[in-house]
Amino acid sequence: LNPRQARVVELRFFSGLSMEEIAEVLEISSRTVKRYWTLARAWLYAELSR
């Protein structure tokens, strides 16, 4: 999990921001936010499955 993906998780999970709001905060596209969110969830699932 890279720092950008971790930040997306932080903003989405703990702050409750929408994908669009996260995109604005991080100054990236909402599509990139969605990709980071998907990758971060997959990483978390893999880590918890160990």
Beta strands, then each sheet from edge to edge (+ up, - down):
end
